[in-house]
Amino acid sequence: MAEQNQYTEDNIRSLDWKEHIRMRPGMYIGKLGDGSSPDDGIYILVKEVIDNSIDEFVMGTGKTIEVTVKDKTVTVRDYGRGIPLGKVVDVVSKMNTGGKYDSKAFKKSVGLNGVGTKAVNALSNYFRVESVRDNQLKAAEFSAGEITVEEDVVETTRRKGTKVTFTADDTIFKNYKYRNEYIVKMLKNYCYLNTGLTIIFNGEKYYSEDGLKDLLGETIAAEDRIYDIIHLKDDDIEIAMTHSKTQYSEEYYSFVNGQNTTQGGTHLGAFREAIVRTIKEFYNKNFEASDIRKSIVSAISVKVEEPVFESQTKTKLGSTEMGPDAPSVRTFVNDFIKTKLDNFLHRNPETADALLKKILQAERERKELSGIRKLARDRAKKASLHNKKLRDCRVHLPDAKNPRSLESTLFITEGDSASGSITKSRDVNTQAVFSLRGKPLNSYGMTKKIVYENEEFNLLQAALDIEEDMENLRYNNIVIATDADVDGMHIRLLLITFFLQFFPELIKENHLYILQTPLFRVRNKKETIYCYSDEERRAAIEKLKGKPEITRFKGLGEISPDEFKHFIGQDIRLDPVLMDTTTSIQNLLEFYMGKNTPDRQDFIINNLKVELDVVE
């Protein structure tokens, strides 16, 4: 017995860098996912490679970056300085090797941890790097981080720069596929934050002249704006803002050193505070902060020296200082807004008048709602004591330090049988269930009052914790889990209408999904295959040979909890609800839910796609 329990040097095993990344990928790239969500690991891999090319542009070399995604292979080519030829292998395969440790060269760089391309290399079953400098080319290839080919330096006529090609490892990223919409959004953000940069993606060119002003111009249709976009910039800070005529909630896009900090952080907190303080002082009126910020659509970008993020994937800024010997983030942002926004409003009385009217209107609406809000809150408190609608999970999106916070998911289900199956088979750490009673109300054209008056909407709003703003959103993924029949489609449509009407940024920020569930089960004595389409059913019959048993699922309630865990576990299939940002929300709602014939509504329900595009 004593021998068994001996603890010697032989017991201690040190993982090399590749093994460590492959065993604990979540530490480096957040969640794995299958590509249905914009923060899935495959997009972080693309981003890590592009970040290096962006740093070259920031240093003044390489004004064009070419990105191609074909099937599962990604290629990123820049025309920067190229990796020094003697270091090509080290830079992509040795930890703590990179150009960014020389702080002078990359003071306000994005990827400061020197891990980026090494993580991509370790998590790819094919990875090739090529560097051209001084008419010489050096290339190397790897698989799962192991070098497989190292080519000698050869003469070349190719333009200088770096080219990386990789295929993510499908033993780690299961059943994944790239969605071009997410990649395009990421690339556009790079262009907004780096004016003068051209990115060519699969032959399509992206470029921005006016930075964050262009971002808001794409986000909110001209007819939805209360006043023209205010655009202010200085060294290390840029902001753009307007107020929406149609949406109720606040909407922010925030960036640090070119990184999209989707969970905000100290810079966004300072921005929201500074807007309120400056506007109160400008009008010399003690407005409520919520009235000033209601319906705001804005973007802020700051550059911070050696930023500290609250999570490995850099989605929330934790730094309180702009850098060594620099002011605090709060002071820096506040001083900039105080001076620049105040000056702007003095010089643009039309904008100042429109903004004042908007604030006064928000104040009126808040006062009208205050009585009903209190009633609704009291009712929600009572309900939450014995609220059977929400079966919560343990980890939530605001727990930024928890590596699983990005996995937090709320399933919205209909009826007890479906919610029962999901509740029994879910992961209680990251998956919560909210069950609806029958069809939700059609909220098209209604005011925010309805959210408080309707018990289900009020409880749903409370479960998500988005009444005041998106800052406290409790779940990263909100998944509509309804039957795939006409009734289920109608419920989907009513829920999408609710979110579009009152919380459109949940859709714009890619938090809303539809759960795909299998239509058929095909099995024999040895194997069971779940099929999501007729093609998959035919392929399964072919594979199992003979006469397999085929079951058609009519609704979620028919699927047992034991089976359900396969559909909401690591093989979960989600369809994102995507919004065409060039379409005004008003037009969209009018098309889907406006006063039209029942025939037209039936047509829409039967053809409901999850991309919300207005059909001409």
C-alpha positions as CSV (number, residue, x, y, z in Angstrom):
1,M,0.0,0.0,0.0
2,A,2.8,2.4,1.0
3,E,4.4,1.8,-2.4
4,Q,1.3,2.7,-4.3
5,N,1.1,6.1,-2.5
6,Q,4.7,7.1,-3.1
7,Y,4.9,10.6,-4.6
8,T,8.2,11.0,-6.5
9,E,9.6,13.1,-9.3
10,D,8.4,10.4,-11.7
11,N,4.8,11.4,-10.9
12,I,5.3,15.0,-12.0
13,R,4.7,15.5,-15.7
14,S,5.2,18.8,-17.4
15,L,2.9,19.4,-20.4
16,D,4.6,21.1,-23.4
17,W,3.0,24.1,-24.8
18,K,1.1,22.2,-27.6
19,E,-0.4,19.6,-25.2
20,H,-1.4,22.3,-22.8
21,I,-3.3,24.3,-25.4
22,R,-4.9,21.1,-26.8
23,M,-5.9,19.8,-23.4
24,R,-7.3,23.2,-22.2
25,P,-8.3,25.1,-25.3
26,G,-11.0,27.1,-23.4
27,M,-8.2,28.8,-21.5
28,Y,-6.9,30.3,-24.7
29,I,-9.9,30.8,-27.0
30,G,-13.0,30.7,-24.7
31,K,-15.6,28.2,-25.7
32,L,-15.3,25.8,-28.6
33,G,-18.7,25.8,-30.3
34,D,-19.6,24.8,-33.8
35,G,-19.6,28.2,-35.5
36,S,-23.2,29.1,-34.9
37,S,-22.2,31.8,-32.4
38,P,-19.8,34.7,-33.1
39,D,-17.7,34.0,-30.0
40,D,-17.1,30.4,-31.0
41,G,-13.5,29.3,-31.0
42,I,-13.1,29.0,-34.8
43,Y,-13.7,32.8,-35.1
44,I,-11.2,33.5,-32.3
45,L,-8.6,31.5,-34.3
46,V,-9.3,33.7,-37.4
47,K,-9.1,36.8,-35.2
48,E,-5.8,35.9,-33.6
49,V,-4.1,35.5,-37.0
50,I,-5.6,38.8,-38.4
51,D,-4.6,40.7,-35.2
52,N,-1.0,40.2,-36.2
53,S,-1.6,41.6,-39.7
54,I,-3.5,44.6,-38.1
55,D,-0.5,45.3,-35.9
56,E,1.6,45.6,-39.1
57,F,-0.9,48.1,-40.5
58,V,-0.8,50.1,-37.2
59,M,3.0,50.1,-37.5
60,G,2.6,51.8,-40.9
61,T,3.2,48.8,-43.2
62,G,0.7,46.7,-45.2
63,K,-2.4,48.7,-46.1
64,T,-4.2,45.6,-47.5
65,I,-5.1,42.3,-45.9
66,E,-6.5,39.4,-47.9
67,V,-8.7,36.8,-46.1
68,T,-10.2,33.8,-47.7
69,V,-12.4,31.0,-46.1
70,K,-13.0,28.1,-48.4
71,D,-14.8,25.1,-46.8
72,K,-12.9,24.8,-43.5
73,T,-9.5,26.3,-44.6
74,V,-8.7,29.9,-43.7
75,T,-5.9,32.0,-45.4
76,V,-4.7,35.4,-44.2
77,R,-2.2,37.3,-46.3
78,D,-0.8,40.7,-45.3
79,Y,1.8,42.9,-47.0
80,G,3.6,44.0,-43.8
81,R,7.2,43.6,-43.0
82,G,7.1,39.8,-42.9
83,I,8.3,37.7,-39.9
84,P,12.2,37.8,-39.6
85,L,13.1,34.7,-41.6
86,G,15.2,33.1,-38.8
87,K,12.3,33.3,-36.4
88,V,9.4,32.0,-38.6
89,V,9.2,28.7,-36.8
90,D,9.8,30.1,-33.3
91,V,7.1,32.8,-33.7
92,V,4.4,30.3,-34.4
93,S,5.6,27.5,-32.1
94,K,7.5,28.8,-29.1
95,M,5.7,30.4,-26.2
96,N,6.7,33.9,-25.2
97,T,8.3,34.5,-28.6
98,G,6.9,37.5,-30.5
99,G,7.6,41.1,-31.4
100,K,5.2,42.6,-28.9
101,Y,7.5,42.3,-25.9
102,D,9.4,45.3,-27.1
103,S,6.9,47.8,-25.7
104,K,8.0,50.7,-27.9
105,A,7.0,48.8,-31.1
106,F,3.6,47.7,-29.8
107,K,2.6,49.9,-27.0
108,K,-1.1,49.8,-27.8
109,S,-1.2,46.4,-29.5
110,V,-4.2,44.0,-29.4
111,G,-2.6,40.6,-28.7
112,L,-0.1,41.2,-26.0
113,N,0.1,37.7,-24.6
114,G,2.3,36.2,-27.3
115,V,0.0,33.2,-27.5
116,G,-2.2,34.0,-30.5
117,T,-0.7,32.2,-33.5
118,K,0.7,29.4,-31.3
119,A,-2.8,28.6,-30.1
120,V,-4.0,28.6,-33.7
121,N,-1.1,26.3,-34.7
122,A,-1.8,23.9,-31.8
123,L,-5.5,23.7,-32.5
124,S,-5.2,23.1,-36.3
125,N,-4.6,19.8,-38.0
126,Y,-3.0,21.8,-40.9
127,F,-1.1,25.1,-40.4
128,R,1.3,26.7,-42.8
129,V,3.2,30.0,-42.4
130,E,5.1,31.8,-45.1
131,S,7.2,35.0,-44.7
132,V,8.7,37.1,-47.5
133,R,11.4,39.7,-46.7
134,D,14.1,41.1,-49.0
135,N,13.0,38.9,-51.9
136,Q,13.5,35.8,-49.8
137,L,10.8,33.3,-48.7
138,K,10.8,31.0,-45.7
139,A,7.9,28.6,-45.0
140,A,7.0,25.8,-42.5
141,E,4.1,23.5,-42.0
142,F,2.7,22.0,-38.8
143,S,0.0,19.6,-37.7
144,A,-1.4,19.9,-34.1
145,G,1.5,22.2,-33.3
146,E,4.1,19.6,-34.5
147,I,6.4,20.7,-37.3
148,T,6.0,18.5,-40.4
149,V,7.8,20.5,-43.1
150,E,10.5,23.2,-42.8
151,E,11.4,24.5,-46.1
152,D,14.8,26.2,-46.9
153,V,14.9,29.9,-47.6
154,V,14.5,30.5,-51.3
155,E,14.7,33.5,-53.6
156,T,11.2,34.9,-54.6
157,T,9.7,37.8,-56.6
158,R,6.6,37.8,-54.3
159,R,5.7,41.0,-52.4
160,K,6.9,41.1,-48.7
161,G,4.6,40.1,-46.0
162,T,3.2,37.1,-44.1
163,K,0.7,34.4,-45.2
164,V,-0.9,32.0,-42.8
165,T,-3.1,29.1,-43.9
166,F,-4.8,26.8,-41.4
167,T,-7.6,24.2,-41.0
168,A,-9.0,24.0,-37.5
169,D,-8.8,20.5,-36.0
170,D,-12.2,18.8,-36.3
171,T,-11.4,16.4,-33.4
172,I,-11.5,19.5,-31.1
173,F,-14.1,21.7,-33.0
174,K,-16.9,19.2,-33.7
175,N,-19.2,19.6,-36.8
176,Y,-18.1,23.2,-37.2
177,K,-18.8,25.5,-40.1
178,Y,-17.8,29.1,-40.7
179,R,-20.7,31.6,-41.1
180,N,-19.6,34.4,-43.4
181,E,-21.9,36.9,-41.7
182,Y,-19.8,36.7,-38.5
183,I,-16.5,37.0,-40.3
184,V,-17.7,40.0,-42.3
185,K,-18.9,41.7,-39.1
186,M,-15.4,41.2,-37.6
187,L,-13.6,42.4,-40.7
188,K,-15.8,45.5,-40.9
189,N,-15.0,46.3,-37.3
190,Y,-11.3,46.1,-38.1
191,C,-11.9,48.6,-41.0
192,Y,-13.9,51.0,-38.8
193,L,-11.1,51.0,-36.2
194,N,-8.3,51.3,-38.7
195,T,-9.4,53.9,-41.3
196,G,-7.3,53.6,-44.5
197,L,-7.1,49.8,-44.1
198,T,-8.5,47.6,-47.0
199,I,-9.6,44.1,-46.2
200,I,-10.5,41.8,-49.1
201,F,-12.6,38.8,-48.0
202,N,-13.4,36.1,-50.6
203,G,-13.0,38.8,-53.2
204,E,-15.2,41.4,-51.6
205,K,-13.6,44.7,-50.5
206,Y,-14.2,46.4,-47.2
207,Y,-12.9,49.9,-46.3
208,S,-13.9,52.8,-44.0
209,E,-13.3,56.5,-44.4
210,D,-15.1,57.7,-41.3
211,G,-14.4,55.1,-38.6
212,L,-17.1,54.7,-35.9
213,K,-19.4,57.0,-37.8
214,D,-19.5,54.4,-40.6
215,L,-20.2,51.7,-38.0
216,L,-23.3,53.6,-36.6
217,G,-24.3,54.4,-40.2
218,E,-24.6,50.7,-40.9
219,T,-26.2,49.9,-37.5
220,I,-29.1,52.4,-37.5
221,A,-31.0,53.3,-40.6
222,A,-31.1,57.1,-41.4
223,E,-34.9,57.3,-40.9
224,D,-34.5,55.8,-37.4
225,R,-32.2,58.5,-36.2
226,I,-33.4,61.4,-34.1
227,Y,-30.4,63.5,-35.2
228,D,-27.4,63.1,-37.4
229,I,-24.6,61.0,-36.0
230,I,-22.3,62.9,-33.7
231,H,-18.7,61.9,-34.4
232,L,-15.8,63.0,-32.1
233,K,-12.2,61.9,-32.0
234,D,-8.8,62.6,-30.6
235,D,-5.6,60.7,-29.9
236,D,-6.5,57.4,-28.3
237,I,-10.2,58.0,-28.2
238,E,-13.1,58.1,-30.8
239,I,-16.9,58.1,-30.2
240,A,-20.0,58.2,-32.4
241,M,-23.6,58.6,-31.1
242,T,-27.2,59.2,-32.0
243,H,-30.6,58.4,-30.5
244,S,-33.1,56.0,-32.1
245,K,-36.7,56.9,-32.9
246,T,-37.9,53.3,-32.6
247,Q,-36.0,51.4,-30.0
248,Y,-36.3,51.6,-26.3
249,S,-33.1,50.3,-24.9
250,E,-29.5,51.6,-25.0
251,E,-27.1,50.1,-27.5
252,Y,-23.3,50.3,-27.3
253,Y,-20.4,49.1,-29.4
254,S,-17.1,49.3,-27.4
255,F,-13.5,48.7,-28.4
256,V,-10.1,48.7,-26.7
257,N,-7.0,48.7,-28.9
258,G,-9.1,47.5,-31.8
259,Q,-10.6,44.7,-29.8
260,N,-14.4,44.4,-29.7
261,T,-15.1,44.4,-25.9
262,T,-18.6,42.9,-26.2
263,Q,-18.9,42.9,-22.4
264,G,-17.8,46.5,-22.0
265,G,-15.6,47.3,-19.0
266,T,-14.2,50.4,-17.4
267,H,-14.1,52.5,-20.6
268,L,-17.8,51.9,-21.4
269,G,-18.8,52.6,-17.8
270,A,-16.9,55.9,-17.9
271,F,-18.5,56.8,-21.3
272,R,-22.1,56.2,-20.1
273,E,-21.4,58.3,-17.0
274,A,-19.7,61.1,-18.9
275,I,-22.5,61.4,-21.4
276,V,-25.0,61.9,-18.6
277,R,-22.9,64.4,-16.7
278,T,-22.1,66.5,-19.8
279,I,-25.7,66.6,-21.0
280,K,-27.0,67.6,-17.6
281,E,-24.5,70.4,-17.4
282,F,-25.2,71.5,-21.0
283,Y,-28.9,71.9,-20.4
284,N,-28.4,72.8,-16.8
285,K,-31.2,70.4,-15.8
286,N,-31.0,67.5,-13.4
287,F,-32.3,64.8,-15.7
288,E,-32.5,61.2,-14.8
289,A,-29.6,59.2,-16.3
290,S,-32.0,56.6,-17.8
291,D,-33.9,59.4,-19.6
292,I,-30.7,60.8,-21.2
293,R,-29.5,57.3,-22.3
294,K,-32.8,55.8,-23.3
295,S,-32.7,54.8,-27.0
296,I,-29.0,55.9,-27.4
297,V,-27.0,54.0,-30.1
298,S,-23.3,54.7,-29.8
299,A,-19.8,53.4,-30.2
300,I,-16.6,54.1,-28.3
301,S,-13.0,53.1,-29.0
302,V,-10.0,53.8,-26.7
303,K,-6.3,52.9,-26.9
304,V,-4.8,51.9,-23.6
305,E,-1.2,51.0,-22.9
306,E,-0.8,47.4,-21.7
307,P,-4.5,46.8,-21.1
308,V,-5.7,44.3,-18.5
309,F,-8.8,42.3,-19.6
310,E,-11.1,40.4,-17.2
311,S,-11.3,37.3,-19.5
312,Q,-8.8,35.5,-21.7
313,T,-10.8,36.3,-24.9
314,K,-10.5,40.1,-24.1
315,T,-14.3,40.8,-24.1
316,K,-14.2,43.1,-20.9
317,L,-11.7,45.7,-20.0
318,G,-10.5,45.6,-16.4
319,S,-7.8,48.4,-16.6
320,T,-8.5,51.5,-14.6
321,E,-5.5,53.5,-16.0
322,M,-4.8,54.5,-19.6
323,G,-1.2,53.4,-19.0
324,P,1.9,54.0,-16.8
325,D,2.0,57.7,-15.8
326,A,-1.3,58.3,-17.6
327,P,-4.7,59.4,-16.2
328,S,-7.4,57.0,-15.1
329,V,-9.7,55.7,-17.9
330,R,-12.6,57.4,-16.2
331,T,-10.9,60.8,-16.1
332,F,-9.6,60.5,-19.6
333,V,-13.0,59.6,-21.1
334,N,-14.9,62.1,-19.0
335,D,-12.5,65.0,-19.9
336,F,-12.8,64.2,-23.6
337,I,-16.6,64.0,-23.6
338,K,-17.0,67.1,-21.4
339,T,-15.0,69.2,-23.8
340,K,-15.8,67.8,-27.2
341,L,-19.5,66.9,-26.8
342,D,-20.3,70.2,-25.0
343,N,-18.5,72.1,-27.8
344,F,-20.4,70.1,-30.4
345,L,-23.9,70.8,-28.9
346,H,-23.1,74.6,-28.6
347,R,-22.1,74.7,-32.3
348,N,-25.1,72.5,-33.5
349,P,-28.3,73.9,-31.9
350,E,-30.5,71.7,-34.2
351,T,-29.0,68.6,-32.7
352,A,-29.2,70.0,-29.2
353,D,-32.9,70.7,-29.7
354,A,-33.7,67.3,-31.1
355,L,-31.8,65.7,-28.2
356,L,-33.6,67.8,-25.6
357,K,-37.0,66.8,-27.1
358,K,-36.0,63.1,-26.9
359,I,-35.0,63.4,-23.3
360,L,-38.2,65.1,-22.3
361,Q,-40.2,62.5,-24.2
362,A,-38.3,59.7,-22.3
363,E,-39.1,61.5,-19.0
364,R,-42.8,61.6,-19.8
365,E,-42.9,58.0,-20.8
366,R,-41.0,57.0,-17.6
367,K,-43.4,58.8,-15.4
368,E,-46.4,57.2,-17.2
369,L,-44.8,53.9,-16.6
370,S,-43.7,54.4,-13.0
371,G,-46.9,53.2,-11.4
372,I,-47.2,50.1,-13.5
373,R,-43.5,49.4,-13.1
374,K,-43.8,49.3,-9.4
375,L,-46.8,47.0,-9.6
376,A,-45.0,44.8,-12.0
377,R,-41.9,44.6,-9.8
378,D,-43.9,43.8,-6.8
379,R,-45.7,41.1,-8.8
380,A,-42.4,39.8,-10.2
381,K,-40.9,39.6,-6.7
382,K,-43.9,37.6,-5.5
383,A,-43.7,35.4,-8.6
384,S,-40.0,34.8,-8.3
385,L,-40.4,33.4,-4.8
386,H,-42.4,30.6,-6.4
387,N,-41.7,31.3,-10.0
388,K,-42.0,28.0,-11.8
389,K,-41.3,29.6,-15.2
390,L,-37.5,29.9,-14.7
391,R,-35.3,27.1,-13.8
392,D,-32.0,28.9,-13.5
393,C,-28.4,27.8,-14.0
394,R,-25.3,28.5,-11.9
395,V,-23.0,30.4,-14.3
396,H,-24.1,33.6,-15.9
397,L,-22.7,36.0,-18.6
398,P,-21.6,38.7,-16.1
399,D,-19.3,36.2,-14.3
400,A,-16.6,37.3,-16.8
401,K,-13.8,35.5,-14.7
402,N,-15.6,32.2,-15.1
403,P,-14.3,30.5,-18.3
404,R,-17.8,29.1,-18.9
405,S,-19.7,32.4,-18.7
406,L,-19.9,32.5,-22.5
407,E,-21.7,29.2,-22.5
408,S,-24.6,30.5,-20.4
409,T,-27.8,29.8,-22.2
410,L,-31.5,30.4,-21.6
411,F,-33.9,28.0,-23.5
412,I,-37.4,29.5,-24.0
413,T,-39.8,26.6,-24.4
414,E,-43.5,26.2,-24.8
415,G,-45.6,23.8,-22.7
416,D,-44.7,21.6,-19.8
417,S,-43.6,18.5,-21.7
418,A,-40.9,20.2,-23.7
419,S,-39.6,22.3,-20.8
420,G,-39.7,19.1,-18.7
421,S,-37.5,17.2,-21.1
422,I,-35.0,20.1,-21.4
423,T,-34.9,20.7,-17.7
424,K,-34.1,17.0,-16.9
425,S,-31.4,16.8,-19.5
426,R,-29.7,20.2,-19.4
427,D,-26.3,21.1,-17.9
428,V,-27.4,22.8,-14.6
429,N,-24.2,24.9,-14.6
430,T,-24.7,26.8,-17.9
431,Q,-28.3,26.0,-19.2
432,A,-31.5,27.6,-17.8
433,V,-35.1,27.0,-19.0
434,F,-37.9,29.5,-19.2
435,S,-41.3,28.0,-20.0
436,L,-44.1,29.9,-21.8
437,R,-47.7,29.2,-21.2
438,G,-49.2,28.9,-24.7
439,K,-48.7,31.6,-27.3
440,P,-47.2,34.9,-26.2
441,L,-48.9,38.2,-27.0
442,N,-48.4,39.8,-30.3
443,S,-46.5,43.0,-29.2
444,Y,-46.3,44.6,-32.6
445,G,-47.0,48.4,-32.4
446,M,-47.4,48.3,-28.6
447,T,-45.5,50.5,-26.1
448,K,-43.1,49.4,-23.4
449,K,-46.1,49.4,-21.0
450,I,-47.1,46.0,-22.3
451,V,-43.8,44.5,-21.1
452,Y,-44.8,45.3,-17.6
453,E,-48.5,44.6,-17.9
454,N,-48.0,41.2,-19.5
455,E,-46.8,38.8,-16.8
456,E,-44.8,36.5,-19.1
457,F,-42.9,39.4,-20.8
458,N,-42.3,40.9,-17.4
459,L,-40.9,37.7,-16.0
460,L,-38.8,37.1,-19.2
461,Q,-37.4,40.6,-19.0
462,A,-36.6,40.0,-15.3
463,A,-35.0,36.6,-16.0
464,L,-32.7,38.2,-18.6
465,D,-32.1,41.3,-16.3
466,I,-32.3,43.7,-19.2
467,E,-34.9,46.2,-18.0
468,E,-32.4,49.0,-17.5
469,D,-29.8,48.1,-20.1
470,M,-27.8,45.2,-21.7
471,E,-24.9,45.6,-19.3
472,N,-26.3,42.9,-16.9
473,L,-27.6,40.5,-19.6
474,R,-27.5,37.2,-17.7
475,Y,-27.2,34.7,-20.6
476,N,-25.0,34.9,-23.7
477,N,-27.3,32.7,-25.7
478,I,-31.1,33.0,-25.7
479,V,-32.5,30.0,-27.5
480,I,-36.1,29.7,-28.7
481,A,-36.9,26.0,-28.5
482,T,-40.4,25.4,-30.1
483,D,-41.9,22.6,-32.2
484,A,-41.1,22.8,-35.9
485,D,-44.9,22.9,-36.8
486,V,-47.0,25.9,-37.7
487,D,-47.9,26.7,-34.1
488,G,-44.2,26.5,-33.1
489,M,-43.3,28.8,-36.0
490,H,-45.9,31.3,-34.9
491,I,-44.5,31.3,-31.3
492,R,-41.0,31.9,-32.8
493,L,-42.3,34.8,-34.8
494,L,-44.1,36.4,-31.8
495,L,-41.0,36.0,-29.6
496,I,-38.7,37.5,-32.4
497,T,-41.3,40.4,-32.6
498,F,-41.0,41.0,-28.9
499,F,-37.2,41.1,-29.0
500,L,-37.1,43.2,-32.2
501,Q,-39.6,45.7,-30.7
502,F,-38.2,46.2,-27.3
503,F,-34.6,44.7,-27.2
504,P,-33.3,44.8,-30.8
505,E,-29.7,44.8,-29.7
506,L,-30.1,41.3,-28.4
507,I,-30.5,40.3,-32.1
508,K,-27.9,42.8,-33.4
509,E,-25.4,41.5,-30.9
510,N,-26.1,37.9,-31.9
511,H,-27.5,36.6,-28.7
512,L,-30.8,35.1,-30.2
513,Y,-31.0,31.6,-31.7
514,I,-33.5,28.9,-32.8
515,L,-32.8,25.4,-31.5
516,Q,-32.7,22.8,-34.2
517,T,-34.1,19.5,-33.1
518,P,-34.1,16.3,-35.1
519,L,-37.0,15.3,-37.4
520,F,-36.2,11.6,-37.5
521,R,-34.5,8.9,-35.5
522,V,-33.0,6.1,-37.6
523,R,-31.6,3.1,-35.7
524,N,-30.8,-0.6,-35.7
525,K,-29.6,-2.8,-32.8
526,K,-26.1,-1.4,-32.9
527,E,-26.4,2.3,-33.7
528,T,-28.8,5.3,-33.5
529,I,-28.6,8.3,-35.8
530,Y,-30.6,11.5,-35.3
531,C,-31.4,13.3,-38.6
532,Y,-32.3,17.0,-39.0
533,S,-33.3,16.8,-42.7
534,D,-34.5,14.3,-45.3
535,E,-31.0,14.2,-46.8
536,E,-29.6,13.1,-43.4
537,R,-32.4,10.5,-43.1
538,R,-31.6,9.1,-46.5
539,A,-27.9,9.0,-45.6
540,A,-28.6,7.3,-42.3
541,I,-30.7,4.6,-44.0
542,E,-28.0,4.0,-46.5
543,K,-25.4,3.8,-43.7
544,L,-27.3,1.4,-41.4
545,K,-28.3,-0.9,-44.4
546,G,-31.0,-3.5,-44.0
547,K,-34.3,-2.2,-42.6
548,P,-33.6,0.2,-39.8
549,E,-36.4,1.5,-37.5
550,I,-37.4,5.1,-38.5
551,T,-39.2,7.4,-36.0
552,R,-40.6,10.8,-37.0
553,F,-40.6,13.3,-34.1
554,K,-43.7,15.5,-34.2
555,G,-42.8,17.8,-31.3
556,L,-40.3,18.4,-28.6
557,G,-42.5,16.8,-26.0
558,E,-42.1,13.4,-27.7
559,I,-38.3,13.4,-27.2
560,S,-37.3,11.7,-23.9
561,P,-34.9,13.5,-21.5
562,D,-32.3,10.8,-22.2
563,E,-32.4,11.6,-25.9
564,F,-32.7,15.4,-25.4
565,K,-29.3,15.6,-23.8
566,H,-27.8,14.7,-27.2
567,F,-29.4,17.7,-28.8
568,I,-28.5,20.3,-26.2
569,G,-25.0,19.0,-25.3
570,Q,-21.8,19.3,-27.3
571,D,-23.6,18.4,-30.5
572,I,-26.3,21.2,-30.1
573,R,-27.3,22.7,-33.4
574,L,-28.4,26.4,-33.3
575,D,-29.6,28.7,-36.0
576,P,-28.7,32.3,-35.2
577,V,-31.4,34.9,-35.8
578,L,-29.5,37.4,-37.9
579,M,-30.6,40.9,-38.8
580,D,-30.0,42.8,-42.0
581,T,-28.6,46.0,-40.4
582,T,-29.5,48.1,-43.5
583,T,-33.2,47.5,-42.9
584,S,-35.1,49.8,-40.4
585,I,-36.6,47.8,-37.5
586,Q,-39.9,49.6,-38.2
587,N,-40.1,48.3,-41.8
588,L,-39.1,44.8,-40.6
589,L,-41.9,44.6,-38.0
590,E,-44.4,46.2,-40.5
591,F,-43.5,43.5,-43.0
592,Y,-43.7,40.5,-40.6
593,M,-46.4,41.6,-38.2
594,G,-48.3,44.5,-39.9
595,K,-51.9,44.5,-40.8
596,N,-51.9,42.0,-43.7
597,T,-54.1,39.2,-44.7
598,P,-54.0,35.9,-42.7
599,D,-52.9,34.2,-45.9
600,R,-49.8,36.4,-46.0
601,Q,-49.1,35.7,-42.3
602,D,-49.4,32.0,-43.0
603,F,-47.0,32.4,-45.9
604,I,-44.5,34.1,-43.6
605,I,-44.8,31.5,-40.9
606,N,-44.4,28.6,-43.3
607,N,-41.4,30.3,-44.9
608,L,-39.9,31.8,-41.7
609,K,-36.2,31.9,-42.2
610,V,-34.0,33.0,-39.4
611,E,-32.3,35.7,-41.4
612,L,-34.5,38.6,-40.9
613,D,-34.5,40.2,-44.3
614,V,-37.3,42.2,-45.8
615,V,-38.5,40.3,-48.9
616,E,-39.1,42.8,-51.8
